[in-house]
């Protein structure tokens, strides 16, 4: 499969690689596609503007100390995924 990326996406991927969070562009694209598909399956599709808004809201909540335990959050997310897979 051949994929042609817009220059701005190439720059974003390069920045991700520079950060060390991904070892190469293939790994990054694998992660990105996987996360996109999971989000879509959970009914969580957002525009870039909506994502930026959610990030800003989350940072403001964090600044106020309004946070939740990460383990608790991921357990709830896992349970929600199981419910969606069962059609509930």
Secondary structure, DSSP 4 states (H G I P E B T S, - for coil): ------HHHHHHHHHHHHHTS-SSHHHHHHHHHHHHHHHHHTT----HHHHHHHHHHHHHHHHHT----HHHHHHHHHHHHHHHHHT-
